[in-house]
Amino acid sequence: QVAVWLKGLSGPLQFTMGLACSSPYPASRDGEPFNEQHAMNTQQRSATCCGKEPALASTHDSDTSKRRSRVASRVASQVASRVASRRECEVEQVVTADVVPLRDLQSKLDTWARHRRDASEGEAFAETLRRCTEVLTNGIGGVIIVVLHEEIIKQKLLDFTCLDNGILHAALRSMVSNINVKPDAFKTVLDTFSSHTDTDRWEQENLLALVKALPNAAKSISALAGQPKDGAILISHLGVIMGATLQLKASGSKKAILQKTDGTAAGTRHNSSLSVAFWLSEDAKVMKLTSQSPGVVFTRSDAGGAHAFIPQTNGQPPTVWHFETIHHLTQMEMLKIFREKIMRQGVLMRKKMPALGRLGVHGEHVVTVVGGRKTSETTIDGDLTHMVLRAATPDQEHYVLPMEKFRRLYMEEGVELDELEGAPTSGPFLLEQMRQLMLKGFKLYQPRPDNRRYIYKLQAEDMRLIATGAFISNWKSVQPVRERDYLACPEDASEIYLMPEEVVKSGYAECRASNGNQPLLLSRGGSNGVVIWTQEQMLNKFSKIIQDKGILMVKSTPVLMRQAKRHETVVTCINGRVVASVLVTDDESKVAQGDLHELYVLSKTKVEENFESPAEEIPGNAPMDVLLKSLGFKTYTPKKRPKWFYRVQAEDVDDMPQAFLTASGSVQSLHEDNYLVMPHLEMKDDGAPEIYTMPENKALSYSRFNTPTSTRRKLPLKVMGMSSLTNMFKAAL
């Protein structure tokens, strides 16, 4: 019966009885397999229902017959659903967008808004549309703004679903009720709303940024935590915000898609906007309610560029205009702006540190995170085509190089990790770390002598040229930049890419005439290897120096924590990237806020081990305090676990290795102005000595530990003559 029914359908549709199932024949509801005999019996019953005699008599009892009949009905229903879905997807009209300069667009919208309206209303409508085009042009991130005549909204003619139960709309009313009255505040909210996060929800860093910009709305902003950052914003033609986070359901009578100016089909966001524009053009109630222009739908793309959808009341499809917005600079644009500046004002530097490397795997997704910031991400395409490297920096970040580029920058022959000097005597923990790295295929690769590039430090005036704060790398990854970052460019000036300050300081050296053509390598048993010191070697060399010349410090910065809720999922999100997600399974854990405003979970045991009790209320009533209090945060004071801090001096560098192994098995590099840190043995739980490095920005969260008089050591004056952290030391003294 199904087959006969399908023959009556128009179009080249072909189906089988197993269409809606994962196996050739669907299983029955009772688990009995739907085999060929079942299909035949089903056909016989279907024919009998149509008043025809079956070709063969059924040998099954009535219960089995009913069960098989149910199977046939279910298959027919699934097939019908598929066909209906196919028909729904049929495109009846393709609408093409036209490119319009911003000034021309605003002129067209201004004329359109004033058509058949009194002067004051037309002026207000025109200003609303002008504000929308301005904020869309000067921002990034996907978003939909629907501007409708207020009568259409009051009569509830637009069909939509609110995705957050009105929480964002309520917060907006306290921040910016009318975009014409507070255009700057509206832009701030829209920029934060449209900024991408891996979760597409309001994360802690979003809330803090919003409170910083709009301090008077701190309490309202706290309600946004964890809510979706998606959907459309609804604004009346007079500029009043009437809704937010809306899923639009309005559609016209025709199934249409938008064709962009480059000839490609638009995505769901744009086609949803086109459907609303068709509805505004055709709906009888809308036409009866207002004979003037009913509204405009604006849509901005994640990749840059925006569209304005203008309804037409003459039976024509909506008019769609494309206008440019700020966008991430392409490689061609970056080279045009910065190539000569980098080559002229930059410094030629060479890679001095080796890297751990292994072959990449097809489909592997590698995210590079430096200083808590995602600087790149790459999906490997193909086997034996890319190398995955692990840098010798404090972040131990992973990154990807195409095989051809890797061979230009590194020696092709890698060194097995167990062949490094001191490796066999590294102790059980480090040996296990080494074993696991070797199982993954990692080897140590030395940089080639000609592994050089020009490196230029970004200035404030440069950041104004990178309007979005990011650019597209040569490997199509978005690289965010900030002042104090470096731009790197190879000697052939073929590309420009980001190099964070941490990477430059730990892995590169300036090329000099005396040794510019020689790689900075230490010998390993007379070969061309690199010495990576063990913890034992570091302790033998520096433990006495650190204690004699260093300062005993303790972490003094309180940590903000709130009570965790059973069954809540705590997402650790840094600069829009999810680095962890934890489901809370008890009522005693805490949710802590990190240095980068990220959230993470601490167990009751960890809190009791590392923090004083009881917690204290957040003092003050500043906007940020109000936000954090509203979210339930309190301050927890760290327990005093002293550590020796020693700042590396120029005279120390000659006696230091390029890198060493920490007690946790990671490789850390050494350079002047970093700090060597060693926990105070009497205050350390396991009593085991260790040395590791800490950058200056992390050291600033520590203050001097006031030891008892009997154990206090006189500190050398030369330690007090250093900048930054040393100035803090002087204040403490």
N, C-alpha and C positions, 0 to 999 in steps of 0.2 A: 504493500500500500504506500509505503514511504517512497519507494522507487517510482511508482506511478505518479504520485503527487509531485515529485521533483521534476518529472518530464514536462509538467505543465508550466514550470517557471520559465520566464524569459531570461535570456542571457546564457553565456557559456559556463554554467555552473555544473560541477561534477562532484558527487558525493559518494561515500561508501557507508555501509551500515556501521562501521567502526569510527566514523568521523569524529564524534565527540569524546572518544575514549583513548587511553594511552596504549591499549592492546588492540590487535586486529578485531576482536569481538568483545563487546562490553560484558562485564560480569553482571549477573542478575542481582537484585537487591538482597537475596538470601545467600549470595556467595556462589551459586551454581554457575559454572562457566557457560558463556553464550556461544555454543559451537554451531557448526553448519546445520546440524539437525534441528537445533533450536531456531535458527533463522528460517528454515523451511517450514517448521511448525507455525512460526509466527506469521509467515506469509499465508499459510492455509487459514489461520484464524482471521487474518485481515480480509482475505477474500470472502470468507463466510459472512463477515459483517457487512460486506458490500452486496450481499444477496447472491453470491456465486458459490458453486460447489467447489470444495477443495480438491486439489489434484490427488492428494494422498490422505488416508485416514490417520488421525492422531492416535498414537498408542499410549499417550500419557494420561494420567488421571486429571480430574477437573482442577485440583489445587495447582498442579504443575502448569496447566494451561493458563490459569489466571496469572500465575507468576510470570510466565513468558509474555503474556499479553501486556503486563505492566512494563516489562522490559521494552517491548516494541513501542509502547506509548511514550516512554521516557526518551528513547532514541529519536522518535518523531518530533518530540518537543524540543530536544537539543538541536536537531537539524533546522527546525523552524526558527529557533532563536538565532542560529548562525546566519541564516538567510536574511532575517530581519536586520541583524547587525550589518551584514554586507550592504543591504539596501540603504541603511542609515549613513554608511560611509561614502555612498555614491556622491560625487561632487557635481552639483548642478551649475555652478558658476565660479569662475576664477576672477578675482578682483586684483588689479595691478596697482601698485603704489607709484606715485610720481614724486620725484625729488624736488624739494622746495627749500631755498635758503631761509634761514630763521627770520630775517627781516620781512621777507615776502610772506611767509607763513603768518606772522603776527599781523601783518596788514590785512590779509585775507580773513583771518579770524575776527579781527576788529570790525570789519565791514559786515561780516556774517552775524556777529553778536548784536549789532545795532539795528539789524533789519526789522522793520515793523515793530519797533519798541519805542517807548518814551525815552527821553534823553538820559534821565538818571538811571533807569534800569539797564539800558543799553551800555552805559558807561561802566556800571558795576560788573555786568557780564563780560565785557571786553577786558576789564582789569583782571578778572578771575582767570580767563584764558591766557592772558599775558603772563600772569604769575606762574601758571602751570608750565608753560613753555620754557620759562626762565629756569625754574628749578630742575626740570628734566634735562635741559641742555647742559647745565653745570654740575651734573651728578652722574653716578654710575650705578649699575645694578638694575635688574629687572623689576618693573612695577607697572600697575595699571591705575590710572586716575580717571574716574568717570565724573564728568561735570554735567548735571541735569538741571532743567528748570525745576525750581523748588516745588511747584504744584504736582509734578510727576512723582516726586519723592513723598510728598504729603499724602497723595492718593494711594501710595503703596503699589504703584503699577509695575515697578521693577522687581523681578523675581530674583532673589538671592538667598544665600545661607551665610550666616556669620560664623566664622571658624573659631572664634575665641569668646563667644557669648558676650561680645560688646566691651571687652576689657580694654583693648587699644582705643576704641572710640571714647570711652570714659576718660582715659588718660589724656587723650588729645584735647578734650574739652578744657582740661586744666592747663594745658600747655599752649594751645593755639586753636581757638574756636573758629577763627576766620582767617583765611590765608592772606587776605588783602590787608588786614590789620597788623598781622605779625608774619610777614613773608620769610624773615630770617629764621624764626623758630620753626616754621613749616619745613623749610629746607633742611634744617638740622634733623628733625624727626624723620623726614623722608629718606635722607642719606643713611641714617642708622637702620631704618626699616628695610631698605633695599640692599644693604650690605650683606654679602653672602657669608653664611656659616655652614659648616657641614651638617648641622642639625636642622637648619632653616627655622630656628627658634631663637627667642630672646635669651642670650647668654649673659653671664655676669659682666663680661667686658662691655657688652652693648649698654647695659643699664648704667654702668659707671660713666661711660662716655656721654650718655644722654643727660645724666644728672649734672655732670660737669658743665654742659652747655646750657641746661635749663634747670638751675638749682631750685627754683620755686616749686617745681613739680615733683620733687623727690619722692614724696609719699605715694603719689599716683603711679610713678614709674615703677615702683617696687612690685606692683601687681602684675607687671608684664613678664616676670621671671618664668621662663619655660613655655611661654605661649608661642603660637606659630607666627612666623614672620612671612606671611604669604597672603595672597588675595588682593582685592582691589580696594581703593579708597574712594569714597563717594562724597562729592562736594556739590552744593547747590550753586546755581548760576550767580548767586550773590557772594559766593566765597565761603559759606559756612560749611564746615565739615559735618556730614550727616551720617557717616558710617565708615568702618575700616575693617580690614581682614575679611572681605566679602568674597564668597564664591558666586560668581555671576551665572545665572541660569536662563536669562532672557535670550531668545533666539528668533530669527525671522523665519519666513516660510521656505526659504531656499537654503540648501546645503552649499556653502561657499567656502573657499579658502583664499588666503592672501598670498599673492606672489610678490616677493620683495623685488627691489630695484635690480638686484644682481641675478634675478631669474630663479632663485631658490624659493621653495615653499616655506611659509612662516610656521612657527611652532604653535603650541596650544594656547599660549598667552595671547598672541596676536589674533588667532582665529576666534578665540572667545570674545575679544573686543570687536571683531568684525561682526559676530553674531548679534551683539548688543546694538551695533550701529544699524544692522538690517532691521532689528526689532523696532528701533526708534523711527525708521523710515516707513514702516508698514503698519504698526499697531493702531487700530482705529481709535482706541481710548486716548492714546497719546495725541493723535491728530486732532481729536475733538477738544481735548483739554487746552491745547495751545496751538495756534496757527503759526506761531513764530518758530524759530530754530529751537528744537527741543533739547539739544545738548551736544557734547563732544566727548569722545573716548580717546584718551592718550595712553600709549603703551611704549615703555622703554625696554630695550633688549639688554640681556646680561652682557652681550658682546659689544654694546655701544650702538648708538643710533636710536631714534624714536619715531613713532608714527602717530598721526592725528587722524581719527576716523570721523568723517563728517556725514551725518544722515542726509538723505535726499528725499523730498516729499513728492517728487514728480514721477514716481515709478522707476526711477533709475537706481542702480546700486549705490551704496555709500561711496563718497570720494575719500581716498586715502592719500595723505601726504607724508612723505618721509623727510625728516630733518635731522641734521647731525647733532651729536652730543659729544662731550669730552669722552676720550677713550684711552685705554692703555696704549702707549706708544709702541709701534711696531719696530722690528729690527731696522728696517730701512729708515724710519724716522729717527731712531736713536743714533744710527750712524751719521745721518745728516747733521744732527744737532751737536753730538759729542765727539765724533771721531777725531777731528783736528785738535780739539781742546785736550783730549786725553793724551794724544801723542805729543802735544806741545808742553802741557803743564804736568802731565803725569810722571811717574817714576818707573823706570825699567827695573823689574824685580824678577827673581828666579825662585822657583819652587825649591825649598831646601829640605822639606820633610818627606820621608817615604809615606806610603799609604798601604793599607791592607786592601787587597782586591780579589775578586772572584768573578767567574763568568755569570752573566745575567741569564735569567730564565724567561722564555717566551710568556708574555702575559703578566709578568711580575710588575707590581706597582710600587715604585720607590719614592718616598716623600723625604725631602731634605729639610731638616729643622735645625736652625742655629740660633742659640739664645732664646729659645721658646718661640721662634718665628719661622713659619714655613717659607722657605726661600725658593723652593722648586719642587716639582713633582713630575715623574716620568713613568709611562707605561712602556715596558720593553716589547718591541715587535720583532719576533724572530729569534732563532737559536744561534748562538755563537756570533751574535751581532753587537753585543754591548758588554761592558764590564761594570760591575757594581763595586764602588770603592768606599772604604770607611776611613775618614780623615783622622789624623792625629791631633785633634783639637779637644778642648774640654767637653764639647758636645758629642764627639764621636759620630758626627753626622754621616749618613750614607748618601751617595750621589751616583749618577749614571754617566758614563762616557761611551759614545760609539766606539767600536773597536778601532777604526782608523784613527780617531783622535787620540785614543789611549796609547796607541803605538807611537804616535808623534811625541807624547809627553812623558812616557815612562819606559824604562828598560823592559824588554819583552820577557826576560827570564826572572821570575819571582823567586824569592827565598822562602823555603819551608820554615814555618815558625819554630819547629823544634830544633832547627839548625842555628838559631840565633844564640849569640854568646850569653851564657848564664841561664838559658832556657831549662836545661835538665835539672838545675838546682833551684827552681823557682818556688818550690813548695806545692803541696797538694791542691790548694785552691787555684793558683795561677796555672798549674798544669792542666787542670780540668777546663779552665777557660780556654786555654790554648787548644786543647783537644777538640772542644766544640767548634771553635773557629776553623780548625783544619777540616773537620767533618763537613763544614759548609763550603769548603774549597778555597778558603782565604789563604793567600800568600802575601809576603811583604815585597812591594815593588818600589824601586828607587826611581826618583825623577831623572830624566835625561838632562845632560849638561845644558842643552839649549831649550829647556822648559822655562821659557821666559814670556813675560807679558808686561804691557804698560798698565799701571794701576793709578787711578786718580780718585782723590777723596772728594766726595760731593760737598758742595757749599750751599748756603741758604738760597742763593740766586738760582742754582741749578734745580732745586726742588720746585721752584715756581714753573720751570719748563716741563716738569713731569707732573702734570696737573692731578692725575689720579693717584699719585704716589706709587705707581707700579708700571712695568713695561713688559713686553712679550720677548722672551729669550729666543735664541736661534732654534731651540728645540721645542718651541711653542708652549712653554710654561710661563705663567704669570709670576714675575719676580717683584715683590714689594720692596721699596727702598725708603730710606730715611736719611736725614742729615747725619754725617759721620760714616755712612757706608762708603764703599769703594766701588767704582766701575772698573772692570778689567777688560783689556782689549789686546789680542795677540799682536805680534809684530807685523803681521800682514794686514791688520785692521779689517779682518773679515767678519767680526762679530763683536758685540758688547754684552757683557753679562755682569750680574751682581756678585760682589765679593764682600761679605760682612767683615767688620773690623776685627772680630775674633779670629777669623780665618787668616787675614793678612798678617796679624801680629804673631800668630803661632806657627805659620807655615811658610813664610816668604822672607827673603833677604834682598837688600838692594844690590844690584849688579855694580861692581866697581872695576875700575881699569885693571887693578892688580890681580884680581881673581874672578873677574866677571865671566870667564869662559870655563871655570871649573866648578863642579857641583860641591856644595858644602857637605862632605860625607866623612864620618869617622870610620876608621878601619875596623875590620872584624877578622882577627886572626890573619892579617896580611891580605885579605881579600877586599873586594869592593863593597862589602856589606855595611850595615849601620848598627852601631851599638845602642841597644835599648836596655838601660839599667834595670836591674831588679829592685824590689823594695829593700832587700838586704843591703845592696850597694848604696842606695840612697840614704838609708839610715846610718850606715857606717860613715858616710861622707858628711852628712848635713845635720844629723840629730843634735850634736853638740853646738854647732853654729846657730841653729834655730833657737835653742834654749838660752844660749849665751847672749845673742844679739837681738832676739825677737821680743815680742810683747805678748803677754798672756791676755787673751780676749775671750769674751763670752757673747753668744747671740743675745741681743738685747731687744730687738724689735718684736713687739707682741704679735701674735697670730690671731686673726679673726676666725671664729668658728661658730657654727649654729648646730642645733640638734638635728640629726638626720631623722628621716621619717621612714618607717618600715615600708617596703615595696616601692619607694621612690628610686628613680634612676638618676644618678649624679653623673653628668657629662663633663669631662675635663676638656675645655675648649680654649685653645691658645691661638689668638689672632685668626679666629674663624675656623680653625682646624681642630677636629676632634682627635685627641690623643689617647683618651681612655673613656670607658663607660662602665659604671659599677652599679649593680642593683643592690640596694640596702636590704638586708635580711633580718635586721634586729632593730631595737629601739634605743640602743646605747651608743652607737657610733656617732661621730661628729662629721660635719661637712666644713672643711677648712678652705680659706681663700689664700691662694699663693701670691708670690711676688708679682706675677703677671696677671693678677685678678682671676686666674683660673680656679675652678672648684675641684676638690678631691676629697676622698673619704679617709678618715682615720678611725681605727678601731678604738674601743674603750681602753684597751691595754696600752696602745701606742700613746694615747692622750695622757694617761696616768704616768707613763714612763718619762715623758718628755716635757710635760707642762705642769706648772704650779696649780694648786687648787685653793680656793674656788675661782671661777671666772669672774670678770668684772664687767659691768655695764659700759657701753661705749660712751665716753664723756663728750659733752658738747652737743649742740643742736645745729651744726652746719648741715647744708643739704646732703652731703655724702654720709654724714652721721645718721641723718633721718632715714635715708634709703637703707643703710645697713641695719639699723634698728628695726625697721619695718620688716626686713627679711629674717629677723631673729638672731642676728650675729651678736657675739660678745667677744671681749678680748681675753686671750689666754697668754700668760707670761711663760716663756721658755724656762726650764730648769737650767741652772748654771752648770754647764759642761765646758770648762775652759779649754782653749786651744792656743798653741803657740803660733804666732804669725811672724814671718820674716820676709821682708821685701828683698827680692833678688837684686843684687848690685852689679854694676858693670864688671867689677873685678871677679865676680863669681862665674860669669858666663864662660870663661875659658876653661874652667874646671868642671863644667856641667855637661851632661850628655844632651843630645838633641831631644831625647824622649826617655820616659821610664814607665814601668808598669806600676799601677796603683795596687792596693791590697784587694780591690774588687776585680782586678784583671783588665781594666781599661788602660789604654796608652795615653799619656799626657805629655805634651811638649813643654819646653822651658824657654823663657825669654825674659829679658830685663824688664823690671817693674811689675812682674807678677808676684804673687805671694806663695811661699811655701808654708804649708799648714801642717801642724802635728798636734794631735790631741794630747792633753795632759794625762799622763799614764795613771795617776792616782784617782782621776775622775772618770776614767774610761771603764765601761762595764766589763769588757773582756780583758783589760789590761794589756792588750797587744799593741805595740807601737806601729805607727804607719805615717807616711808622708804623702801629701797630695798638693796640687796647686789650686789656687782660687783667684779668679779675676778681681780687679779692684771694685767693680760695681757690686759684686756679691759680698765683698769684705766690709762694705759700708754699713751692713746691718749688724755688725759686731761693735762692742765697746769694751774698754779696758776692764779686766777682772781685778777687783781689789782683794788681793791675797792677804792672809794674816801677816802681821809685821815680822814674825819670826821667819817666814819663808819669802818675804818680798825681796826682789833682786833689783839692784840699781841698774837702770837702763842706760845704754851708751847714748851720748849726745848726738852722734852722727845719724842715728835712726830718726831723730826728730827733725832733721833738715829736709825731709821729703815732702812732696806735694800731696794734695787730696787726702788720702786716708791718714797720712802722717800728720796733717793739720788737725785731724780729729784726735789723733794720739796726743798732740800737744795740749789740746783743750782738756783732754781727760787728765793729763798730768798736772 
